[in-house]
Amino acid sequence: MAHDWAAASGRGVVHSWTVCHHPFHMGFKAQSPYVLLTVELDEGVRAMGQLRGLDPARLRLGLRVVVDFEREGDGPVLPIFRPASG
C-alpha cells in the first residue's frame, strides 16, 4: 500500500474517549483523572490526545475539536484537543 505525508487541518470530531485514572508512564505528569480522546480528523485519519477546556461531563460523540500542542515538562510536545469555537 502506498503512503505519503500530507498536511492536516487539526480539526475533527470526537470518535471515542476513555477516562484514565493512572498515567501511562511514570514520567507523564497528567492530573488524574484525565480524558484521552480519539479524534477523527477532517482528512479521514484518527489521532489521539488529551482533552482540554471542557468539562468531561459535557463530552459527546461527534463534538467538533481542534488540536493544540503542549510541552510535557522538559519532555516531548504532545497533542491536545480543545472544543472548536463556532
N, CA, C and O atoms as a GROMACS GRO file, in nm:
protein
  344
    1MET      N    1   0.085  -0.118   0.000
    1MET     CA    2   0.000   0.000   0.000
    1MET      C    3   0.090   0.124   0.000
    1MET      O    4   0.179   0.134   0.084
    2ALA      N    5   0.068   0.216  -0.091
    2ALA     CA    6   0.145   0.339  -0.099
    2ALA      C    7   0.096   0.437   0.008
    2ALA      O    8  -0.022   0.438   0.044
    3HIS      N    9   0.187   0.518   0.057
    3HIS     CA   10   0.150   0.620   0.154
    3HIS      C   11   0.240   0.741   0.134
    3HIS      O   12   0.344   0.733   0.068
    4ASP      N   13   0.199   0.853   0.190
    4ASP     CA   14   0.274   0.976   0.177
    4ASP      C   15   0.236   1.068   0.292
    4ASP      O   16   0.133   1.048   0.356
    5TRP      N   17   0.318   1.169   0.318
    5TRP     CA   18   0.289   1.270   0.418
    5TRP      C   19   0.193   1.372   0.358
    5TRP      O   20   0.202   1.404   0.240
    6ALA      N   21   0.102   1.422   0.440
    6ALA     CA   22   0.010   1.527   0.396
    6ALA      C   23  -0.021   1.618   0.515
    6ALA      O   24  -0.030   1.573   0.629
    7ALA      N   25  -0.037   1.745   0.488
    7ALA     CA   26  -0.074   1.840   0.593
    7ALA      C   27  -0.217   1.811   0.638
    7ALA      O   28  -0.302   1.774   0.557
    8ALA      N   29  -0.243   1.829   0.766
    8ALA     CA   30  -0.377   1.809   0.821
    8ALA      C   31  -0.422   1.939   0.888
    8ALA      O   32  -0.339   2.015   0.938
    9SER      N   33  -0.549   1.963   0.888
    9SER     CA   34  -0.605   2.086   0.944
    9SER      C   35  -0.599   2.090   1.096
    9SER      O   36  -0.597   2.197   1.156
   10GLY      N   37  -0.596   1.971   1.159
   10GLY     CA   38  -0.601   1.966   1.305
   10GLY      C   39  -0.743   1.975   1.358
   10GLY      O   40  -0.763   1.983   1.479
   11ARG      N   41  -0.840   1.974   1.270
   11ARG     CA   42  -0.982   1.981   1.310
   11ARG      C   43  -1.048   1.846   1.285
   11ARG      O   44  -1.016   1.775   1.190
   12GLY      N   45  -1.142   1.813   1.373
   12GLY     CA   46  -1.212   1.687   1.356
   12GLY      C   47  -1.324   1.671   1.457
   12GLY      O   48  -1.368   1.768   1.518
   13VAL      N   49  -1.370   1.547   1.473
   13VAL     CA   50  -1.478   1.516   1.566
   13VAL      C   51  -1.435   1.405   1.660
   13VAL      O   52  -1.354   1.319   1.625
   14VAL      N   53  -1.491   1.408   1.781
   14VAL     CA   54  -1.462   1.305   1.880
   14VAL      C   55  -1.520   1.173   1.830
   14VAL      O   56  -1.640   1.161   1.804
   15HIS      N   57  -1.433   1.073   1.818
   15HIS     CA   58  -1.473   0.938   1.776
   15HIS      C   59  -1.497   0.850   1.898
   15HIS      O   60  -1.592   0.771   1.900
   16SER      N   61  -1.411   0.863   1.998
   16SER     CA   62  -1.428   0.789   2.124
   16SER      C   63  -1.339   0.852   2.230
   16SER      O   64  -1.260   0.941   2.200
   17TRP      N   65  -1.353   0.807   2.354
   17TRP     CA   66  -1.268   0.856   2.462
   17TRP      C   67  -1.264   0.756   2.575
   17TRP      O   68  -1.345   0.664   2.584
   18THR      N   69  -1.167   0.777   2.661
   18THR     CA   70  -1.156   0.698   2.783
   18THR      C   71  -1.112   0.791   2.895
   18THR      O   72  -1.038   0.886   2.872
   19VAL      N   73  -1.157   0.764   3.016
   19VAL     CA   74  -1.115   0.839   3.134
   19VAL      C   75  -1.006   0.758   3.202
   19VAL      O   76  -1.028   0.644   3.244
   20CYS      N   77  -0.888   0.817   3.211
   20CYS     CA   78  -0.771   0.748   3.267
   20CYS      C   79  -0.749   0.794   3.411
   20CYS      O   80  -0.754   0.914   3.440
   21HIS      N   81  -0.724   0.698   3.499
   21HIS     CA   82  -0.703   0.730   3.640
   21HIS      C   83  -0.558   0.714   3.682
   21HIS      O   84  -0.522   0.748   3.795
   22HIS      N   85  -0.475   0.661   3.594
   22HIS     CA   86  -0.332   0.644   3.622
   22HIS      C   87  -0.254   0.684   3.498
   22HIS      O   88  -0.293   0.651   3.386
   23PRO      N   89  -0.141   0.756   3.517
   23PRO     CA   90  -0.060   0.790   3.400
   23PRO      C   91  -0.006   0.665   3.333
   23PRO      O   92   0.020   0.565   3.400
   24PHE      N   93   0.012   0.670   3.200
   24PHE     CA   94   0.060   0.552   3.129
   24PHE      C   95   0.210   0.536   3.140
   24PHE      O   96   0.264   0.433   3.099
   25HIS      N   97   0.279   0.636   3.193
   25HIS     CA   98   0.425   0.628   3.213
   25HIS      C   99   0.460   0.713   3.333
   25HIS      O  100   0.398   0.818   3.355
   26MET      N  101   0.557   0.671   3.412
   26MET     CA  102   0.593   0.744   3.534
   26MET      C  103   0.638   0.887   3.505
   26MET      O  104   0.622   0.974   3.590
   27GLY      N  105   0.694   0.914   3.387
   27GLY     CA  106   0.738   1.048   3.351
   27GLY      C  107   0.626   1.139   3.305
   27GLY      O  108   0.648   1.258   3.284
   28PHE      N  109   0.507   1.085   3.291
   28PHE     CA  110   0.392   1.159   3.244
   28PHE      C  111   0.324   1.224   3.363
   28PHE      O  112   0.285   1.153   3.456
   29LYS      N  113   0.308   1.355   3.363
   29LYS     CA  114   0.261   1.428   3.480
   29LYS      C  115   0.115   1.471   3.472
   29LYS      O  116   0.079   1.574   3.530
   30ALA      N  117   0.032   1.399   3.403
   30ALA     CA  118  -0.110   1.436   3.390
   30ALA      C  119  -0.179   1.429   3.525
   30ALA      O  120  -0.149   1.343   3.608
   31GLN      N  121  -0.272   1.522   3.546
   31GLN     CA  122  -0.353   1.515   3.666
   31GLN      C  123  -0.458   1.408   3.646
   31GLN      O  124  -0.520   1.401   3.540
   32SER      N  125  -0.478   1.327   3.746
   32SER     CA  126  -0.577   1.220   3.737
   32SER      C  127  -0.708   1.266   3.797
   32SER      O  128  -0.707   1.339   3.896
   33PRO      N  129  -0.819   1.226   3.741
   33PRO     CA  130  -0.829   1.155   3.613
   33PRO      C  131  -0.814   1.252   3.497
   33PRO      O  132  -0.832   1.373   3.513
   34TYR      N  133  -0.782   1.199   3.381
   34TYR     CA  134  -0.776   1.281   3.260
   34TYR      C  135  -0.845   1.205   3.148
   34TYR      O  136  -0.860   1.083   3.153
   35VAL      N  137  -0.886   1.279   3.045
   35VAL     CA  138  -0.961   1.221   2.934
   35VAL      C  139  -0.870   1.212   2.812
   35VAL      O  140  -0.809   1.310   2.771
   36LEU      N  141  -0.861   1.092   2.756
   36LEU     CA  142  -0.784   1.069   2.634
   36LEU      C  143  -0.884   1.048   2.520
   36LEU      O  144  -0.966   0.957   2.524
   37LEU      N  145  -0.875   1.134   2.419
   37LEU     CA  146  -0.968   1.130   2.305
   37LEU      C  147  -0.907   1.057   2.186
   37LEU      O  148  -0.786   1.060   2.165
   38THR      N  149  -0.992   0.992   2.110
   38THR     CA  150  -0.960   0.951   1.974
   38THR      C  151  -1.045   1.041   1.886
   38THR      O  152  -1.167   1.044   1.897
   39VAL      N  153  -0.978   1.115   1.796
   39VAL     CA  154  -1.043   1.214   1.712
   39VAL      C  155  -1.032   1.173   1.566
   39VAL      O  156  -0.923   1.141   1.519
   40GLU      N  157  -1.143   1.174   1.496
   40GLU     CA  158  -1.140   1.152   1.352
   40GLU      C  159  -1.120   1.288   1.286
   40GLU      O  160  -1.210   1.372   1.285
   41LEU      N  161  -0.999   1.309   1.230
   41LEU     CA  162  -0.969   1.436   1.166
   41LEU      C  163  -1.049   1.450   1.038
   41LEU      O  164  -1.090   1.351   0.978
   42ASP      N  165  -1.071   1.573   0.997
   42ASP     CA  166  -1.149   1.600   0.875
   42ASP      C  167  -1.090   1.530   0.753
   42ASP      O  168  -1.162   1.501   0.658
   43GLU      N  169  -0.960   1.504   0.755
   43GLU     CA  170  -0.894   1.437   0.643
   43GLU      C  171  -0.914   1.286   0.643
   43GLU      O  172  -0.870   1.218   0.550
   44GLY      N  173  -0.981   1.231   0.747
   44GLY     CA  174  -1.016   1.090   0.748
   44GLY      C  175  -0.926   1.000   0.831
   44GLY      O  176  -0.952   0.879   0.839
   45VAL      N  177  -0.822   1.054   0.892
   45VAL     CA  178  -0.736   0.972   0.979
   45VAL      C  179  -0.771   1.003   1.124
   45VAL      O  180  -0.835   1.104   1.153
   46ARG      N  181  -0.729   0.916   1.213
   46ARG     CA  182  -0.759   0.935   1.355
   46ARG      C  183  -0.631   0.971   1.431
   46ARG      O  184  -0.522   0.925   1.398
   47ALA      N  185  -0.648   1.053   1.532
   47ALA     CA  186  -0.538   1.097   1.617
   47ALA      C  187  -0.583   1.089   1.762
   47ALA      O  188  -0.703   1.092   1.791
   48MET      N  189  -0.486   1.079   1.852
   48MET     CA  190  -0.518   1.072   1.994
   48MET      C  191  -0.453   1.188   2.068
   48MET      O  192  -0.345   1.235   2.030
   49GLY      N  193  -0.519   1.234   2.173
   49GLY     CA  194  -0.464   1.339   2.257
   49GLY      C  195  -0.557   1.363   2.374
   49GLY      O  196  -0.671   1.316   2.376
   50GLN      N  197  -0.507   1.437   2.472
   50GLN     CA  198  -0.587   1.468   2.589
   50GLN      C  199  -0.688   1.578   2.558
   50GLN      O  200  -0.667   1.661   2.470
   51LEU      N  201  -0.796   1.577   2.634
   51LEU     CA  202  -0.900   1.680   2.628
   51LEU      C  203  -0.860   1.796   2.718
   51LEU      O  204  -0.814   1.775   2.830
   52ARG      N  205  -0.878   1.918   2.669
   52ARG     CA  206  -0.860   2.040   2.748
   52ARG      C  207  -0.977   2.133   2.721
   52ARG      O  208  -1.034   2.133   2.612
   53GLY      N  209  -1.012   2.213   2.821
   53GLY     CA  210  -1.109   2.320   2.801
   53GLY      C  211  -1.254   2.280   2.797
   53GLY      O  212  -1.338   2.355   2.749
   54LEU      N  213  -1.286   2.161   2.847
   54LEU     CA  214  -1.426   2.117   2.850
   54LEU      C  215  -1.446   2.024   2.968
   54LEU      O  216  -1.366   1.934   2.992
   55ASP      N  217  -1.554   2.046   3.041
   55ASP     CA  218  -1.592   1.955   3.148
   55ASP      C  219  -1.621   1.818   3.085
   55ASP      O  220  -1.704   1.810   2.994
   56PRO      N  221  -1.555   1.711   3.130
   56PRO     CA  222  -1.578   1.579   3.071
   56PRO      C  223  -1.725   1.536   3.071
   56PRO      O  224  -1.765   1.454   2.987
   57ALA      N  225  -1.806   1.588   3.162
   57ALA     CA  226  -1.948   1.554   3.164
   57ALA      C  227  -2.020   1.606   3.040
   57ALA      O  228  -2.128   1.557   3.007
   58ARG      N  229  -1.962   1.706   2.970
   58ARG     CA  230  -2.024   1.763   2.851
   58ARG      C  231  -1.971   1.700   2.722
   58ARG      O  232  -2.012   1.739   2.612
   59LEU      N  233  -1.882   1.606   2.735
   59LEU     CA  234  -1.823   1.540   2.619
   59LEU      C  235  -1.926   1.452   2.550
   59LEU      O  236  -2.007   1.386   2.616
   60ARG      N  237  -1.924   1.452   2.415
   60ARG     CA  238  -2.016   1.367   2.340
   60ARG      C  239  -1.951   1.326   2.208
   60ARG      O  240  -1.862   1.394   2.157
   61LEU      N  241  -1.998   1.215   2.153
   61LEU     CA  242  -1.950   1.172   2.022
   61LEU      C  243  -1.988   1.277   1.919
   61LEU      O  244  -2.096   1.336   1.926
   62GLY      N  245  -1.899   1.301   1.824
   62GLY     CA  246  -1.926   1.397   1.719
   62GLY      C  247  -1.893   1.541   1.754
   62GLY      O  248  -1.906   1.629   1.669
   63LEU      N  249  -1.851   1.567   1.878
   63LEU     CA  250  -1.814   1.703   1.919
   63LEU      C  251  -1.698   1.753   1.832
   63LEU      O  252  -1.599   1.682   1.816
   64ARG      N  253  -1.709   1.873   1.777
   64ARG     CA  254  -1.602   1.932   1.697
   64ARG      C  255  -1.489   1.978   1.789
   64ARG      O  256  -1.513   2.046   1.888
   65VAL      N  257  -1.367   1.940   1.754
   65VAL     CA  258  -1.249   1.976   1.831
   65VAL      C  259  -1.138   2.021   1.736
   65VAL      O  260  -1.142   1.998   1.616
   66VAL      N  261  -1.038   2.086   1.796
   66VAL     CA  262  -0.922   2.132   1.721
   66VAL      C  263  -0.797   2.098   1.803
   66VAL      O  264  -0.799   2.103   1.926
   67VAL      N  265  -0.690   2.063   1.733
   67VAL     CA  266  -0.567   2.024   1.800
   67VAL      C  267  -0.488   2.147   1.845
   67VAL      O  268  -0.493   2.252   1.781
   68ASP      N  269  -0.416   2.131   1.953
   68ASP     CA  270  -0.318   2.227   2.002
   68ASP      C  271  -0.203   2.141   2.052
   68ASP      O  272  -0.211   2.018   2.045
   69PHE      N  273  -0.097   2.201   2.100
   69PHE     CA  274   0.018   2.123   2.145
   69PHE      C  275   0.070   2.180   2.276
   69PHE      O  276   0.072   2.301   2.295
   70GLU      N  277   0.112   2.090   2.367
   70GLU     CA  278   0.170   2.129   2.496
   70GLU      C  279   0.299   2.052   2.517
   70GLU      O  280   0.310   1.934   2.481
   71ARG      N  281   0.396   2.120   2.577
   71ARG     CA  282   0.521   2.053   2.613
   71ARG      C  283   0.502   1.991   2.751
   71ARG      O  284   0.451   2.056   2.842
   72GLU      N  285   0.543   1.868   2.766
   72GLU     CA  286   0.534   1.794   2.892
   72GLU      C  287   0.666   1.812   2.966
   72GLU      O  288   0.759   1.734   2.947
   73GLY      N  289   0.674   1.916   3.053
   73GLY     CA  290   0.797   1.943   3.128
   73GLY      C  291   0.912   1.970   3.032
   73GLY      O  292   0.902   2.053   2.941
   74ASP      N  293   1.022   1.898   3.053
   74ASP     CA  294   1.137   1.907   2.962
   74ASP      C  295   1.126   1.804   2.851
   74ASP      O  296   1.218   1.791   2.769
   75GLY      N  297   1.016   1.732   2.848
   75GLY     CA  298   0.998   1.621   2.755
   75GLY      C  299   0.936   1.663   2.623
   75GLY      O  300   0.955   1.775   2.576
   76PRO      N  301   0.862   1.570   2.565
   76PRO     CA  302   0.808   1.591   2.430
   76PRO      C  303   0.692   1.690   2.427
   76PRO      O  304   0.631   1.720   2.529
   77VAL      N  305   0.664   1.738   2.308
   77VAL     CA  306   0.545   1.819   2.282
   77VAL      C  307   0.434   1.722   2.244
   77VAL      O  308   0.449   1.642   2.151
   78LEU      N  309   0.322   1.730   2.316
   78LEU     CA  310   0.213   1.634   2.296
   78LEU      C  311   0.090   1.703   2.238
   78LEU      O  312   0.063   1.819   2.271
   79PRO      N  313   0.014   1.633   2.153
   79PRO     CA  314  -0.111   1.691   2.102
   79PRO      C  315  -0.219   1.688   2.210
   79PRO      O  316  -0.231   1.592   2.286
   80ILE      N  317  -0.296   1.795   2.215
   80ILE     CA  318  -0.414   1.801   2.300
   80ILE      C  319  -0.529   1.850   2.212
   80ILE      O  320  -0.505   1.908   2.106
   81PHE      N  321  -0.651   1.828   2.255
   81PHE     CA  322  -0.767   1.873   2.178
   81PHE      C  323  -0.855   1.960   2.265
   81PHE      O  324  -0.878   1.931   2.382
   82ARG      N  325  -0.903   2.068   2.204
   82ARG     CA  326  -0.996   2.162   2.269
   82ARG      C  327  -1.122   2.170   2.185
   82ARG      O  328  -1.118   2.144   2.065
   83PRO      N  329  -1.236   2.205   2.246
   83PRO     CA  330  -1.357   2.226   2.166
   83PRO      C  331  -1.332   2.332   2.060
   83PRO      O  332  -1.267   2.434   2.088
   84ALA      N  333  -1.381   2.310   1.939
   84ALA     CA  334  -1.368   2.409   1.832
   84ALA      C  335  -1.468   2.520   1.858
   84ALA      O  336  -1.581   2.494   1.898
   85SER      N  337  -1.428   2.643   1.835
   85SER     CA  338  -1.520   2.755   1.853
   85SER      C  339  -1.607   2.766   1.729
   85SER      O  340  -1.565   2.741   1.617
   86GLY      N  341  -1.729   2.806   1.754
   86GLY     CA  342  -1.821   2.827   1.642
   86GLY      C  343  -1.879   2.707   1.594
   86GLY      O  344  -1.959   2.710   1.500
   0.00000   0.00000   0.00000
